[in-house]
Amino acid sequence: MTPRAAVPGPDLSVELSLVAARLDLAPPTDIKRTGDAEPTGRPLLVAGMDEVGRGALAGPVSVGVVVVALPDAGPQPAVRDSKVLSAKRREALVPEILAWGAAAAVGHAEPGEIDRYGISAALALAGRRAWHRVAVDLGRIPDALVLDGRDNWLPRSPLQASVGLAPGPGAVHLQVKADATCATVAAASILAKVERDGLMTGLSEAFPDYGWEGNKGYGAAAHRQAIWDRGPSPYHRMSWNLGLSRGQEATPAWLQRPEQGREQRLQQGEWTA
């Protein structure tokens, strides 16, 4: 029996192709300008971004971003699409990814924001928050972004919620299955998955009936049954089809958390990386 050839993992081919094409961009944008002269000889900063939690019934939607300095980013961690890695392996890769990247961050949009703006806009808001964090850490806007899929959802961030955030990327390269082929996107998917899983595991201690330590807020049968039996928690997405009867549509009073309190906790960093 002929052994199967090993499937190659993600690499920096796409990211390096952007560098080879010189990106066709204006000079890099500094977060804080001290004069009109542009620094020279700087490496190009290429970022990869990926999301997790889009289809969950509870918890935030989370977006990771990892930036590398090219053409020489140094030894690449053995990253893969986060979905094909065990939880233990993902967690082990986090310090390697943080050491490899020029900057990295995870941003979140909470369930109340998903209900208010819709999932696409909330996803963009989480991405903009992550992008802002790396831009501040770098002191400049990365030169280009590789985004998984065929749809550039990042510009859909709600204007009123995006005040004060760094400008978005000047160039976005869409790549289908980027989490399986592009090292920066695979790394971003791992960071986002590990951080969101940790958040849901922590929330499960306060709301143990929903099994979030295992299902991470997704629609497992036991999770749906718990929603039916117990009603939704403050961390459920109330605009989604939770399978509730008419009398269960409102969050039980003993679980309610005022919207003002949600926003205050968000500003204090409850969800935001």
PyMOL commands that set and color helices and strands:
alter all, ss='L'
color gray80, all
select helices_A, chain A and resi 13-20+82-84+87-100+111-117+119-138+154-156+159-161+178-181+183-206+208-210+212-215+221-230+246-248+253-255+259-267
alter helices_A, ss='H'
color red, helices_A
select strands_A, chain A and resi 44-52+61-70+103-109+144-148+172-175
alter strands_A, ss='S'
color yellow, strands_A
deselect
rebuild
show_as cartoon
